[in-house]
Amino acid sequence: MKRSLFFKSLILIGLAGISGSLLSAAETRTKIAVFDLKVTGDSRELGIQVAGLLRLFLAGTGEYFVVESGEIDQTIRVQRLKPPDIDQNAALRLGKVLKAKYVVIGSINTGPDMPYTLKITFLTAKTGAAFFSRTLTSETRSGLHGLCSQIASERPHDAGTLAEIKMADRKEYEARTYSLLRPDTARWGAEFAGSLWEMDGKDLAKAAPADRRSGETVKIAQYRYGGSAVFFIEGRSQFRFGLSAGYGAMPSVSYNSSRKYANYSSPYYSYSYWRTKLSNETRYVPLDVYLKYESQGGGFIFSAGGGADYLMARTTYDYYSSNTSDNPAFTPSQYSKKGEFTRNKVVPHAQAGFELFLSEGLSINVGAKYLFSAALDNLTGKFNTDGVVDPTKYRMVVGEATPPDGEYYIGFHPETKPLCPNERPFKYDYSGLRANIAIRFYF
């Protein structure tokens, strides 16, 4: 299917207004041919420019399919006519050739110290009957712009077409209202998206200065890429709404610190090693309701909507230490402590984007999504020490080790006990803007 590109803006509206919006978006366009106006007292170019303005304003109403000026000029040449010879009869004959339902003709009259008088007449191409006529005046040449806008705003139609539009509006409204309940009028599909964002993981970084000062090697890895798979269902109309749900992964972050220590006590060396690793992975389930507006002729779509993400954060804690020695009488020892701390939360979001069709069943979507109040704190869990599960439930915390020096530590506090004055819940924060690019498959 041939598709053209152009931009239109769409205001995000509440779901309560969906029915009214769908009704107003019902499209029954009438083909109309606007011929250049005859001019008395000014240049012929004025008639061409004003006709162009009228075409633009009529097309802007969404109720007319306006024949382009180039197509009109080509038809005039084929019919071996010249612009000055286009009277009412010639315009009606050309309208039939162009397969237009309406023909618009008119004139502009002016003179020294005289206003500009604009006369416009709408004719039915089949019968030649005039069903709409306006004679308007402007004191200035530039005022003709407003007169064209005024005429187009009246949306002229003959009586028969008005009845057809009313019936078409009703049928279109009914079809769109029930589109999500009828498989033959709804579109299903799948979307695979990649996202770019940066989580606020500053609480992990707070412990790094103190650990480095104690001689530990610290590595913090914060990734910026995520992805998701989504299934959706939406209508087929030019202005439509849809629903989607899926599953995705957010960028992960990890904290690793380790230290090796050797002590000499003649004639033997003893060795100590310890390692701490914190790693977070967050999965999410996105639920969305969105509105779409498709350009005339299809191909380019603007969408906007909102919904919620169900975030599921999981942080694993892994601590290991060992002690060995060259002394054969020394008994090596090792210690292991592991834990898993989780937090789930529903957070709202808003999103908007553009979609470009590559074929009837394939498109590319570029958009942005903003998460509100997406801080995940109060992560809780249990420890497994050398294979033995500790029944106590702990909460991850950030504490200031030596106030007010600013050295911090990441610790774990029994959930049932109040936090110490120098501690607060550890958190990750996913709030903010992210960019998405996706491929959509329509079934």
MARTIVEX-523361 format. One record per atom (N, C-alpha, C): residue in one letter; x, y, z. Coordinates in pm, whole numbers, plus 50000, padded with zeros to 5 digits. Layout:
AXYZ...
//
This chain:
M500854988150000M500005000050000M500885012350000K500575021949916K501365034149906K501115042950026R502155047850088R501985055750210R502735068950195S502165079550243S502805092650241S503105096950383L504055106250398L504495110550530L504115125050554F503495127950670F503405141750717F503105141650864F503405153150928F503305153851074F502025160651117K501415154851221K500285161351289K500475159451437S500035169051515S500155167751660S498895161951717L499045154951829L497905148551896L497985151352044I496905156452104I496895159252247I496425146952320L497185142852420L496805131052501L495585134352582I494515126352568I493265128852639I492995117452735G492085119552826G491715109352924G490885098452860L490925086752922L490195075452868L488705077752869A488235086252961A486795088852967A486295095552841G487215101752764G486785108752642G486925100652516I487225087652529I487505079452410I486315078852316S485115076452370S483955074752283S483685087352202G483735099052271G483475111552199G484535114352095S485795110952127S486885113452032S486765104651910L486365092051932L486225083051818L485115087851725L484035093151784L482935097951702L483375109551615S484125119151677S484535130951601S485555127651494A486255116251510A487305112751415A486785105151294A485475102151292A484915094751179A485165102451050E485695095250950E486125102150830E485255098550711T484595108750650T483855107050525T484265118850437R485305116750359R485845127950281R485205128750144T484925140850104T484315143649974T485375149649882K485475144149759K486475149149665K486015162549609I486905172149611I486545185849572I487665191849488A487295199149383A488255205749295A488055220849306V489095228049348V489045242649361V489835248749246F489165256549164F489825262749049F490325276649083D491385280849013D491945294149036D490865304749015L490895315149099L489865325449096L490165335748988K489115341148930K489265352048833K489495364948913V490375373548864V490755385648937V490515397948849T489865408148909T489675421148844T490295431748934G491215439648877G491825450448954G493105446549024D493595434549003D494865430149064D495455419448972S496605413849011S497285404148926S496595390648928R496795382748822R496245369348815R496835360348923E498075363448967E498735355449071E497935355549200L497225366449226L496415367149348L495345356349348G494705354149232G493675343849222G494235329949244I495485327549198I496145314549218I496455312449366Q496965323149430Q497345322049572Q496135319949662V495065327149637V493865325949721V493225312249701A493215307049578A492695293649555A493515283349631G494855285449634G495715276449711G495405276749860L495125288849913L494745290150054L493445282750083L492495284249994L491195277650013L491365262350011R492205257449920R492465242949918R493065238350052L494015246150102L494675242650227L493695242050343F492835252050355F491895252550468F490825241750455L490375238950333L489375228250316L489965214650352A491215212350311A491875199650346A492045198450497G492305209850562G492495209950706G491275206150787T490095207250728T488885203250801T488785188250816G489495180550730G489425166050736G488205160250667E487345168850608E486115164050545E486205163350392Y487315168550337Y487425169150192Y488735162850146F488625155750033F489815151449961F490015161649850V490995170449868V491175181849778V492095178049662V491625180049542V492445177349424V493595187349420E494805182549401E495975191149400E495985200049276S496595211849293S496625221549183S497345215949061G498405207949084G499145202248971G498275192848888E497415185148954E496525176048881E495495183948801I495005195048860I494045203548788I494705209448664D495925214848680D496635220948567D496885210748457Q497255198448494Q497505188048396Q496235184848318T495095184048389T493825181048323T493415192348228I493675204848269I493365216248182I494155215348052R495445211448063R496265210347942R495775198947853V495395187747913V494905176347836V493625180047762Q492775188047827Q491515192147766Q491715204047670R492955208347658R493325219247566R492565232147598L492545235047726L491965247647773L493065256547828K492755269447845K493665278847907K492985284848029P493765287748136P493155292948259P492145304248240P492375313948150P491355324448135P490025319348080D490055307348016D488835301947955D488005293548051I488445292148179I487755283348273I486555290748333D485405289448265D484175295048321D483445283948396Q482195286548436Q481465276748516Q481265263648440N480905264448313N480675252248236N481945244048220A483065251148193A484345244148179A484775237648311A484545244848422A484905239548554A484095226948585L482815226848550L481985215048574L482445203248490R482825206048364R483305195348278R484615189548331L485505198548375L486775193948432L486565186248562G485595190648641G485285183748767G484885169348745K484115166948639K483705153248608K484905144948564V485795150948486V486995143848443V487855140148564L487925149248659L488715146948780L488005138048881K486745134348850K485915126048938K485685132749074A485555146049070A485265153649192A483755154449213K483335154249335K481915155649365K481505170249366Y482435178949416Y482155193349421Y483165200749335V482715212049282V483565221349209V483425234949274V484555241749295V484535255049358V485115265149260I484335275549233I484785286549147I484575299549221G485185310149169G485005322949236G485765334049170S485685345749233S486335357549176S486755367149286I487695375949250I488145386649339I488045399649261N487365409549319N487225422649255N487755433449346T488535442649289T489055453849366T489375465249270G489865476149323G490235487849244G490805498349334P491235509549278P491785520349360P490785524749467D491265525349590D490445529449705D489205520749721M489295508349677M488165498949691M488615486749770P487715480849849P488065468549922P488175456749827Y488695445749880Y488765433349805Y487485425449829T486765422449722T485505414949733T485735400749683L485545391249772L485765377149740L484415370149726K484195364049612K482955356549588K483315342049559I482765332849637I483035318549624I481735311049608T481695301649512T480495293449489T480885278749483F480125270449557F480295255949555F479205249849466L479635241549370L478695235249276L478795220149286T477695213449263T477705198849250T478115195449108A479205188049093A479755185448959A478775177748872K477975168948929K477075160548851K475935168548791T475335177748869T474155185148822T474445199548787G475555204948837G475865219048815G475125228248909A474345222849005A473575231049097A474485237149203A474265250149229A475015256949335A474315254549469F475055249849570F474445247249700F475045255849811F476095263649775F476705272249877F477385283849806S477145296149856S477775307949796S477995318449904R479175324849898R479485335449993R480155346949919T479765359349957T480425371449907T480915379050028L482245380150043L482855386250161L483835397050116T484085406650202T484995417650168T486085419150272S487215424550224S488355427550312S488985440650269E489355448650365E489965461450333E491385459850283T492025448650314T493425446650275T493575433650197R494645432850123R494965420750045R495205408950138S495945411450250S496265400650343S495025395250413G493945403250417G492725398850484G492025387550411L492395385050285L491785373950210L492095360450275H493225359850345H493595347550416H492505343750517G492085353250596G491045350750696G489695347350634L489395353250518L488125350350451L488085335750404C489225330850353C489295316750310C489105307350429S489715310850540S489565302750661S488115302550707Q487455314050698Q486045315050740Q485145306250653I485365306450522I484555298350431I484765283450460A486035279350476A486325265150501A485725260550633S485695269450732S485175265650864S483685262250860E482975266950756E481545263750744E481305249750688R482375243450635R482315229650584R481105227650492P481085234350379P479915233450290P479685219350236H478445214950240H478035202050182H476605203550129D476305196050023D474935195849977D474115186650069A472795187350058A471905180250150A472135165150146G472325159650027G472515145150015G473785140550085T474855148150070T476115144350134T476025145550285L475335155650336L475165157050481L474485144750539A473505139450471A472815127350518A473765115350516E474605114550411E475565103450401E476595104250514I477055116450544I478055118250651I477475113950785K476245117750810K475615114250937K475525099050953M475125092150848M475025077650856M476415071150868A477385076550795A478735071050801A479345073050939D479095084651001D479575087251136D479045076751234R477775073751219R477165064051311R477785050151293K477935045751168K478505032651142K479965031951188E480705042751162E482115043151201E482255042651352Y481415049951421Y481445050151568Y481185036251624E480165029551570E479845016251620E480985006451593A481575007651475A482664998451439A483865000451530R484205012951558R485385015551639R485145012551786T483945014951834T483645012551975T483844997952012Y483464988851921Y483554974651951Y484744967851884S485704975651836S486804969751761S487644960351844L487804963251973L488644954652057L487944941552092L486644940852069L485904928752102L485664920051980R486024925151864R485764917951740R487074915051669P487484902351661P488774898951599P488914903651456D487794904851383D487894908751243D488174923551226T488014931551331T488284945951319T489434950451406A489984941751488A491114945251573A492414939851513R493524946151550R494844941551505R495634936751626W496204924951612W497054919451716W498494920251669G499414919851763G500804919951723G501764918351839A503044918651806A504104917351905A505154928151879E505744932951988E506764943351980E508004938852057F509164941051996F510424937952061F511244950852068A511544955252190A512104968652209A513424967952285G514294977452253G515494979952330G515394993752391S515924995452513S515795008252582S517155012952633L517265026052644L518495032352693L518135041352810W518695038552928W518495047253043W519575044353146E519645052753247E520635050953352E519945051553487M520035040353559M519435039753691M520285047553790D519625053353889D520325060153997D520755049554099G522035045354091G522555035254184G523595041154277K523395053554318K524395060554399K524625053954534D523595047054585D523785040754716D524875030254712L525045023454598L526145013854586L527485020954589A527565032254521A528835039554511A529255045854642K528315047954732K528655054654859K529685046854940A529655033454928A530555025255009A531965024554950A532135028454824A533415026754757A534565034254823P534435047154859P535595054354917P536145047755043A535275043355133A535745037055256A536425023755227D535865015855133D536475003055099D537825004855033R537945014754948R539225017254882R540265021954984R539825029955080R540745035055180R541295023755267S540525013255281S540975001855361S541814992055279G542114995655154G542994987455072G542294977854979E540984978554969E540254969254883E540214974254739T540144964754649T539934967954508T538444968254482V537934979454430V536494981354412V536174983254264K535194975954217K534704977554080K533184978954082I532684989554018I531244991754007I530884991453858A529974982853822A529524981653682A528054985553673Q527784996153600Q526405000653582Q526085000853434Y525124992553394Y524754991253254Y523595000553219R523435003253091R522455013153047R521445007852946Y521494994752920Y520614989352817Y519644979152876G518424979852832G517394970352873G516594965952752G515634957452774G514814952752663G513504947152711S512574945452618S511264940152654S510604933752533A509654924952561A508794918952460A507364921652501V506554926752407V505204931352439V504224925952336F503044922152383F501944918652294F500884929652304F500264932952191F499314944052190F498094940652107I497034948352131I495824947552050I495304961752033E494924965451910E494464978951884E493504978951766G492774990051750G491844991351639G492574993851508R491794995751402R492364998051269R492075011951215S491305019951288S490885032951236S492025042951239Q491815054251176Q492845064551170Q493185069751310F492175071151392F492365075251531F491885063651618R492805057151687R492455044651755R493155043751892F492645034651971F493295032052098F493655017352107G494575014152198G495045000452210G495494997252351L495724984452373L496194979252501L497434970652476S498364970652572S499544962252557S500024957552693A500684945952693A501284940352814A502484932052772G503474931052861G504664923552825G505544920452943Y506824918152913Y507804914753015Y509144920252970G509904925953064G511174931853024G512204931553134A513434935353097A514554935953191A515134949953189M515384955353309M516004968453321M517524966953331P518274977853309P519734976853320P520154972153458S521164963553464S521644958353591S522814966653643V523144964553769V524254971453832V524894962053934S526214962753949S526904953854043S528034961254113Y528384956154233Y529434961954316Y530334950554362N531634951554333N532584941154371N533764947554446S534064942154561S535234946654635S535984934254686S537284934854682S538094923354726S539444928254778R540074919454861R541394923054916R542164910354949K543454910554917K544364899954956K545374905655054Y545694897855158Y546594902855262Y547554891755300A548814894955304A549844885355344A550554890355469N550764881355567N551424884955693N552574875255716Y553714880955748Y554894872555769Y555194871555917S555294859155963S555704856356101S556714844956092S557994848756101S559104839556073S558884825756136P559044815456057P559514815455916P558374813455818Y557124816555856Y555974813455769Y555194826055730Y554544824655615Y553584834755570Y552174829555595S551304838855632S549864835655637S549154844955539Y548074839655478Y547394847055372Y545894848155405S545374859955381S543944862255402S543354868255274Y542154864055243Y541464869155123Y539974870555155W539394881555111W537944883055125W537384890655005R536164887554976R535494893154858R534024895654891T533524907254847T532104910554863T531534914254726K530404908454693K529764911554565K528274914154586L527814925354535L526394928954534L525984930454389S524934923754349S524494924454209S522974925854205N522494935654128N521054937954119N520544935153977E519424928353969E518694926453844E517234929953870T516674937753782T515274941953796T514504938053671R513424930853691R512504927453582R511234935653599Y510474936853491Y509244944753502Y508184939653405V506934942153442V505784938853357V505094952053321P505214956653195P504574969253155P503124966953109L502224975553155L500834975553111L500514989553059D499974990452938D499765003552875D498395004652809V497865016752814V496715020852733V497195032852652Y496995032552520Y497545043252438Y496565047252329L496785059052276L496015064452163L496955066552046K496435064251926K497245066051806K496505074651704Y497295082451631Y496735089951518Y497585086751396E496975081651291E497675077951168E497485088551062S498565091750992S498505102050889S497585097850775Q497105107750702Q496265105150585Q497035096350488G496435085250448G497125076050359G498005066050430G498145067650564G498905058050643G500395060050631G501115051550702G502565051750694G503245057850814F502675068550871F503305075350983F502285077351094I502675073851216I501735073951328I502365080851449F501555088951517F501965094651646F501145087651754S501795083751861S501095076951970S501455083252103A500535082352197A500765087352333A499885079352428G500345077452547G499565069652642G500205069152777G499705060152859G500225058752994G499845045153050G500335042553168G500055029753230G500895027953354A501285015653381A502065012553501A503035001253471D504145001353543D505134990553538D505164983653675Y505104970553674Y505274963053797Y506734959053806L507504966253892L508944964153904L509234953154006M510194944653973M510604933754061M512124933854073A512634939954181A514064941254200A514594929754286R515744924554246R516384913654321R517874916454331T518374917654455T519794919854478T520384907854550T521444902454494T522124891054558T523384896154629Y523594890654746Y524774894154828Y525624881554841D526914882854813D527814871354818D529124875654884Y529354870355005Y530594873455077Y531364860455098Y532684861355075Y533534849555091Y534874854055150S535394846055243S536734848755299S537444835555324S538784836255320S539594824255345S540894828255413N541444818855490N542724820755558N543574808255535T544784810255486T545724799255463T547104803255514S548024793455521S549384796355571S550354786155516D551654790255513D552714780955476D553004771055588N552534774255707N552784765855823N551944753155812P552574741555803P551804729155788P550914726255907A551214732556020A550384730156139A549124738956140F549074748856044F547914757956040F546714751155972T545564752856028T544344747255970T543654757755885P543604755855754P542914765855668P541444767255707S540914779155682S539494781655711S538884790055602Q537624788655584Q536894796955490Q535484799455541Y534924810655492Y533614814955542Y532804820255424S531554816255416S530684820555306S529344825255362K528884836755309K527594842155351K526904847855227K525714842555200K524974846755082K523564851055122G523014860055043G521664864555070G520994869554943E519674870054946E518894875254834E517844884654889F517814896954836F516944907354889F516074912854775T514784913654799T513844917054692T512924928554733R512374934654630R511384945254650R510564946554523N509254946054535N508344947754421N507554960654439K507234967054327K506514979754337K505834982854204V504624988654211V503914993354092V504185008354077V504685012453960V504985026653938V504285031353810P503735043453812P503065048753691P504065054053591H503645054853465H504495060653362H503655067153253A504285075753177A503675081853058A504645079952942Q504115078652821Q504995076552707Q504395082452580A505275085152484A504865090352354A505915086052252G505495085452125G506455081452024G505905082651883F506745079051786F506395079251645F506605065351587E505755061651495E505835048551432E505845050151281L506765043351216L506905044051071L506755029951014F505785028350923F505555015250864F506545012750750L507165000850754L508034996450645L507254988050546S506244981150595S505304973650513S504004972750592E503014966150536E501714965750602E501774958950738G502674949350756G502734942050882G503984944350962L504794954550926L506064956850994L506314971751010S506704975951130S506964990151154S508104991751253I508655003851254I509675007951352I509075018751440N509285017451571N508735026851668N509875033251746V509885046451753V510875053851832V510105062251933G510435060852061G509655068052161G510425070752287A509725076652382A510285079852513A509265076152620K509785072252734K508935067952845K509455074252973Y508545079453055Y508955085753181Y508315078253298L509155073653390L508685066553509L508625076253626F507505075953698F507315084553814F507465076553943S508125082654042S508225076754178S508655062154171A509745059654097A510195045854077A511385042154166A511485048154284A512535044554379A512145031754452L513055022054454L512815009254521L513695008454645D513115010154762D513865008954886D513254997854971N513754996355093N513284985855182N513374971955120L514514968955057L514744955455007L514974946055126T514264935155130T514364925955245T514654911755197G515284903855285G515604890055253G516294883055367K516804870855340K517444862555442K518834858455396F519654854155496F521024849855468F521144834655477N522124829755402N522534815855409N524014815955444T524344811855565T525734812155611T526314798255613D527304795955530D527934782655519D526894771655505G525854774455426G524824764555398G523694764055497V523744772255602V522694772455704V521864785055687V520534783555673V519654794955651V519354801855784D519574814955785D519254823055903D517764826655896P516964822955997P515524825855991P515184840756003T516124848756047T515864863056065T515784870055929K514784878655915K514644886455792K515354899855809Y516174903355710Y516974915555718Y516554925655612R516914938055639R516664949155548R517994955255505M518164957955375M519374964655328M519344979255369V520484984055422V520564997955469V521855004355420V521845017655421V523045025655401V523305033255529G524505032255580G524815039155705G526045047955691E526085058755769E527245067455773E528155062255884A529335057255844A530195050055939A530765059056047T531295070256005T531945079156102T531465093456080P530225096556120P529725110156099P530635120256171P530905131956116P530385136555985P531405135255874D532295125055879D533365123955780D532865119955642G531655114455633G531085111055504G531465097455452E532005088455539E532285074855496E531045066355521Y530635058955418Y529385051355425Y529665036455412Y528715028755454Y528785014255438Y527405009055397I527394997455331I526154990455301I526034979055399G524934978655471G524764968555573G523394962255570F523134953955669F521874946655679F521394947455823H520144951255839H519574953655971H518334944855989P518174938256105P516964930156127P515694938456101E514794932856022E513604940355980E512724944556097T512694936456201T511784939356313T512334949856408K513594953656392K514204963456482K514314976956412P514174987956489P514295001156428P515715003856381L515825012056275L517145015356222L517915024056320C519225023156310C520075031856390C519975046156339P520305056056423P520185070156380P520995073456255N522095066256233N522945069256117N522625060655995E521475053555997E521125044655887E519805048755821R519665044755697R518415046455622R518285034855525P517095032155472P516925021055378P517755023055250F518385012455205F519095012555078F518075013454964K518435020054856K517465021354745K518155021554609Y517375017354510Y517665019854368Y516565029154318D516905037754223D515895047054172D515855046354019Y514725041753968Y514525040653823Y513705052353767S513415062253849S512605073653802S513335081053689G512555086953600G513155094953495G512795090353356L513505096153259L513195094253118L514075083353058R513485075252970R514265065552896R513865066052750A514775062252663A514525061952519A514325047552473N513405045552380N513095032252329N513135032052178I513555020852123I513395018251980I512905003951967A511895002051885A511234988951881A510864985151739I510744972251716I510214966851593I508864960651624R507854963951545R506504958851567R506094949851451F505494938551488F504944929151389F503444928551406Y502684931351298Y501224930851301Y500754917951237F499834911051306F499324898451257F497974900251186
//
